[in-house]
């Protein structure tokens, strides 16, 4: 099952949202989640549909939590720092959950250097994505980028 950003999300009202920040009057393409909560809903429904009825063969709760955290971080970063979410797909493959998140920025994701003993708020999302995903890649395109993350489901 593929949520390809073209089909409607079939989810809550917030599945398609208002204009992306910094781009007045433009709405995300049909089916693109408006926020992290709507993206998590898409992934949850995808995993439920994929593993429904497979007693003992679905991913463990901790694996699902990791998949939802990676989804949330990628979408939140696209909305907050990437000029808006412009595309979103989630697909279960033989290797795991394959997420593709597109945004409107050509800037690379930022990993902040941390001083030992200094606690700061924020700036951990990209580190979490890189730690929890089996594989992460960034493809730069004119007018934006695609981040692809593979989260193991076993």
Residue frames as qw, qx, qy, qz and C-alpha x, y, z in Angstrom:
[[0.000, 0.891, 0.454, 0.000, 0.00, 0.00, 0.00],
 [0.461, 0.078, 0.039, 0.883, 1.46, 3.37, -1.00],
 [0.018, -0.893, -0.344, 0.289, 0.38, 6.79, 0.19],
 [0.629, 0.196, 0.291, 0.694, 1.81, 8.75, -2.67],
 [0.113, -0.414, -0.073, 0.901, 0.71, 12.31, -2.04],
 [0.197, -0.047, -0.548, -0.811, -1.76, 12.07, -4.93],
 [0.432, -0.450, -0.752, -0.216, -4.55, 10.03, -3.39],
 [0.405, -0.694, 0.062, -0.592, -6.55, 11.64, -0.59],
 [0.081, 0.382, -0.803, 0.450, -5.26, 10.71, 2.85],
 [0.628, -0.362, -0.622, -0.296, -8.67, 9.40, 3.99],
 [0.459, -0.157, -0.627, 0.609, -7.79, 10.69, 7.41],
 [0.152, -0.688, -0.490, 0.514, -8.83, 13.43, 9.80],
 [0.268, 0.931, 0.249, -0.002, -9.80, 16.88, 8.62],
 [0.203, -0.879, 0.320, 0.289, -6.25, 18.10, 9.19],
 [0.809, 0.031, 0.472, 0.348, -4.85, 15.69, 6.60],
 [0.451, 0.478, 0.296, 0.694, -4.73, 18.50, 4.06],
 [0.329, -0.661, -0.361, 0.570, -3.98, 21.89, 5.41],
 [0.159, 0.957, 0.106, -0.221, -3.53, 25.58, 4.78],
 [0.541, 0.780, -0.236, 0.206, -0.79, 27.29, 2.86],
 [0.818, -0.115, -0.238, 0.512, 2.77, 26.44, 3.82],
 [0.323, -0.832, -0.060, 0.446, 4.61, 29.12, 5.80],
 [0.251, -0.532, 0.402, 0.702, 6.31, 31.67, 3.59],
 [0.064, 0.080, 0.762, 0.639, 4.21, 30.77, 0.56],
 [0.362, 0.301, 0.403, -0.785, 0.98, 32.74, 0.85],
 [0.659, 0.375, -0.068, -0.649, -2.02, 31.37, -0.97],
 [0.534, 0.324, -0.754, -0.201, -0.41, 28.03, -1.83],
 [0.839, -0.300, 0.272, -0.363, -1.83, 24.84, -0.38],
 [0.347, -0.355, 0.855, 0.150, 0.03, 21.54, -0.13],
 [0.384, 0.112, -0.734, -0.549, -0.76, 19.15, -2.95],
 [0.806, -0.230, -0.097, -0.537, -3.85, 16.96, -2.43],
 [0.947, -0.123, -0.297, 0.016, -3.25, 14.14, 0.03],
 [0.482, 0.348, -0.482, 0.643, -0.15, 15.68, 1.62],
 [0.498, -0.612, -0.550, 0.274, -0.54, 15.79, 5.40],
 [0.016, -0.914, -0.041, -0.404, -0.77, 19.26, 6.91],
 [0.285, -0.753, 0.478, -0.352, 1.16, 18.40, 10.04],
 [0.114, 0.364, -0.911, 0.156, 3.00, 15.67, 11.93],
 [0.516, 0.051, 0.678, -0.520, -0.18, 14.36, 13.59],
 [0.772, 0.452, 0.031, -0.446, -1.82, 13.74, 10.22],
 [0.477, 0.554, -0.678, -0.083, 1.34, 12.08, 8.88],
 [0.166, -0.247, 0.892, -0.340, 1.49, 9.79, 11.92],
 [0.692, 0.229, 0.426, -0.535, -2.15, 8.89, 11.28],
 [0.709, 0.532, -0.341, -0.313, -1.29, 7.88, 7.69],
 [0.278, 0.453, -0.837, 0.127, 1.60, 5.71, 8.89],
 [0.409, -0.096, 0.757, -0.501, -0.47, 4.15, 11.68],
 [0.779, 0.342, 0.205, -0.484, -3.23, 3.21, 9.23],
 [0.589, 0.564, -0.554, -0.166, -0.68, 1.86, 6.75],
 [0.061, 0.358, -0.893, 0.266, 0.94, -0.37, 9.39],
 [0.568, 0.066, 0.614, -0.544, -2.43, -1.54, 10.70],
 [0.787, 0.449, -0.058, -0.420, -3.57, -2.44, 7.18],
 [0.460, 0.557, -0.691, -0.036, -0.30, -4.21, 6.40],
 [0.160, 0.242, -0.898, 0.330, -0.15, -6.29, 9.57],
 [0.648, -0.109, 0.241, -0.714, -3.85, -6.69, 10.46],
 [0.949, 0.043, -0.008, -0.311, -4.64, -10.33, 11.16],
 [0.699, 0.409, -0.537, 0.236, -1.01, -11.46, 11.24],
 [0.728, -0.674, 0.028, -0.123, -0.90, -12.68, 14.83],
 [0.760, -0.494, 0.257, 0.335, 2.64, -12.41, 16.15],
 [0.689, 0.259, 0.338, 0.586, 4.03, -11.22, 12.81],
 [0.119, 0.939, 0.162, 0.279, 3.52, -7.47, 13.12],
 [0.387, 0.501, -0.389, 0.670, 6.18, -5.05, 14.28],
 [0.464, -0.392, -0.611, 0.508, 6.77, -4.69, 18.01],
 [0.122, -0.927, -0.348, 0.065, 5.32, -1.64, 19.77],
 [0.414, -0.681, 0.181, 0.576, 8.77, -0.11, 20.16],
 [0.403, 0.064, 0.599, 0.689, 9.39, -0.44, 16.41],
 [0.081, 0.756, 0.569, 0.312, 6.07, 1.25, 15.65],
 [0.301, -0.890, -0.149, 0.308, 6.95, 4.01, 18.12],
 [0.452, -0.389, 0.386, 0.704, 10.30, 4.52, 16.34],
 [0.296, 0.380, 0.650, 0.588, 8.55, 4.68, 12.95],
 [0.073, -0.880, -0.455, -0.115, 6.07, 7.26, 14.24],
 [0.407, -0.767, 0.035, 0.496, 8.85, 9.32, 15.84],
 [0.417, -0.114, 0.508, 0.745, 10.84, 9.40, 12.59],
 [0.144, 0.636, 0.629, 0.424, 7.66, 10.37, 10.70],
 [0.235, -0.906, -0.322, 0.141, 6.91, 13.13, 13.18],
 [0.449, -0.607, 0.191, 0.627, 10.43, 14.56, 13.16],
 [0.379, 0.101, 0.575, 0.718, 10.75, 14.60, 9.36],
 [0.037, 0.728, 0.577, 0.370, 7.36, 16.26, 8.85],
 [0.336, -0.872, -0.216, 0.282, 7.84, 18.75, 11.68],
 [0.458, -0.424, 0.299, 0.722, 11.24, 19.76, 10.30],
 [0.282, 0.354, 0.609, 0.652, 9.76, 20.21, 6.81],
 [0.114, -0.849, -0.482, -0.183, 7.01, 22.45, 8.19],
 [0.421, -0.848, -0.082, 0.311, 9.18, 24.46, 10.60],
 [0.377, -0.635, 0.395, 0.546, 12.47, 24.72, 8.74],
 [0.441, 0.028, 0.734, 0.516, 11.86, 23.56, 5.17],
 [0.188, 0.158, -0.278, -0.929, 9.42, 26.12, 3.84],
 [0.731, 0.117, 0.162, -0.653, 6.50, 23.72, 4.10],
 [0.549, -0.030, 0.834, 0.051, 5.69, 20.11, 3.39],
 [0.433, 0.461, -0.348, -0.692, 5.33, 19.57, -0.37],
 [0.742, 0.158, -0.577, -0.301, 5.15, 15.78, -0.53],
 [0.455, -0.383, 0.710, -0.378, 4.80, 12.71, 1.66],
 [0.799, 0.108, -0.505, -0.309, 4.82, 8.99, 0.95],
 [0.468, -0.411, 0.724, -0.295, 4.89, 5.96, 3.22],
 [0.819, 0.246, -0.421, -0.304, 5.31, 2.42, 1.94],
 [0.740, -0.412, 0.528, -0.074, 6.00, -0.92, 3.58],
 [0.602, 0.565, -0.542, -0.153, 8.74, -2.75, 1.67],
 [0.912, -0.051, -0.384, 0.135, 10.66, -5.96, 2.33],
 [0.500, 0.257, -0.415, 0.715, 13.27, -3.82, 4.14],
 [0.188, -0.392, -0.573, 0.694, 10.85, -1.86, 6.36],
 [0.153, 0.869, 0.425, -0.200, 8.88, 1.36, 6.33],
 [0.467, 0.148, 0.271, 0.829, 10.08, 3.64, 3.56],
 [0.001, -0.858, -0.365, 0.360, 9.23, 7.31, 4.20],
 [0.426, 0.275, 0.253, 0.824, 9.77, 10.12, 1.72],
 [0.105, -0.839, -0.368, 0.386, 9.24, 13.68, 2.91],
 [0.450, 0.425, 0.258, 0.742, 9.59, 16.60, 0.49],
 [0.173, -0.794, -0.310, 0.493, 9.88, 20.24, 1.44],
 [0.405, 0.881, 0.180, 0.166, 10.41, 23.59, -0.25],
 [0.242, -0.902, 0.336, 0.124, 13.95, 24.28, 1.02],
 [0.800, 0.466, -0.331, 0.183, 17.30, 23.43, -0.55],
 [0.152, -0.710, 0.569, -0.386, 19.06, 23.85, 2.81],
 [0.561, 0.100, -0.813, 0.117, 20.58, 20.72, 4.32],
 [0.706, -0.629, -0.304, -0.116, 19.23, 19.34, 7.59],
 [0.083, 0.729, -0.460, 0.500, 21.25, 20.72, 10.51],
 [0.810, -0.333, -0.430, 0.219, 22.91, 18.74, 13.26],
 [0.155, -0.905, 0.195, -0.345, 23.84, 21.08, 16.07],
 [0.538, 0.251, -0.652, 0.472, 27.07, 20.50, 17.95],
 [0.643, -0.698, -0.222, -0.223, 26.34, 19.92, 21.63],
 [0.112, 0.596, -0.611, 0.509, 28.61, 20.91, 24.48],
 [0.547, -0.204, -0.791, 0.183, 28.81, 18.28, 27.20],
 [0.256, -0.363, -0.611, 0.656, 26.75, 19.26, 30.23],
 [0.189, 0.190, -0.022, -0.963, 24.77, 21.95, 28.40],
 [0.278, 0.453, 0.844, -0.065, 21.07, 21.25, 28.09],
 [0.152, 0.195, -0.230, -0.941, 19.24, 22.99, 25.26],
 [0.584, 0.419, 0.546, -0.430, 15.70, 22.90, 23.93],
 [0.705, 0.665, 0.056, -0.242, 15.20, 21.59, 20.41],
 [0.241, 0.754, -0.584, -0.178, 17.67, 20.62, 17.75],
 [0.452, -0.289, 0.841, -0.070, 17.49, 16.87, 18.32],
 [0.790, 0.387, 0.224, -0.419, 15.17, 15.86, 15.46],
 [0.636, 0.620, -0.439, -0.135, 17.75, 15.16, 12.76],
 [0.032, -0.469, 0.850, -0.238, 19.92, 13.27, 15.25],
 [0.634, 0.034, 0.641, -0.431, 16.92, 11.10, 16.19],
 [0.794, 0.509, -0.038, -0.330, 16.06, 10.41, 12.55],
 [0.448, 0.623, -0.641, 0.009, 19.64, 9.37, 11.79],
 [0.207, -0.344, 0.849, -0.344, 19.81, 7.16, 14.88],
 [0.645, 0.140, 0.601, -0.450, 16.43, 5.42, 14.44],
 [0.760, 0.553, -0.073, -0.333, 16.43, 4.97, 10.67],
 [0.878, -0.058, 0.383, 0.281, 18.30, 2.11, 9.04],
 [0.493, 0.161, 0.387, 0.762, 19.12, 4.36, 6.10],
 [0.103, 0.862, 0.281, -0.410, 18.61, 8.09, 5.37],
 [0.488, 0.136, 0.388, 0.770, 19.30, 10.02, 2.19],
 [0.130, 0.765, 0.208, -0.596, 18.73, 13.60, 1.06],
 [0.486, 0.338, 0.545, 0.593, 18.16, 14.47, -2.60],
 [0.004, -0.570, -0.097, 0.816, 18.29, 18.13, -3.57],
 [0.375, 0.547, 0.656, 0.359, 16.01, 19.32, -6.34],
 [0.076, 0.299, 0.129, 0.942, 15.28, 22.72, -7.83],
 [0.438, -0.457, -0.105, -0.767, 13.03, 24.41, -5.29],
 [0.764, -0.455, 0.198, -0.412, 13.38, 21.86, -2.50],
 [0.114, 0.419, -0.898, 0.079, 14.57, 18.47, -1.36],
 [0.873, -0.189, -0.312, -0.322, 13.40, 14.92, -0.65],
 [0.189, -0.491, 0.786, -0.324, 14.47, 13.09, 2.49],
 [0.838, -0.011, -0.468, -0.281, 14.08, 9.33, 2.33],
 [0.275, -0.471, 0.731, -0.410, 14.28, 7.31, 5.53],
 [0.721, -0.033, -0.658, -0.214, 14.02, 3.55, 5.90],
 [0.452, -0.452, 0.544, -0.543, 12.86, 2.35, 9.31],
 [0.290, 0.097, -0.951, -0.045, 13.31, -1.37, 9.99],
 [0.683, -0.299, -0.048, -0.664, 10.09, -3.06, 11.10],
 [0.913, -0.122, -0.388, 0.007, 11.69, -6.20, 12.51]]
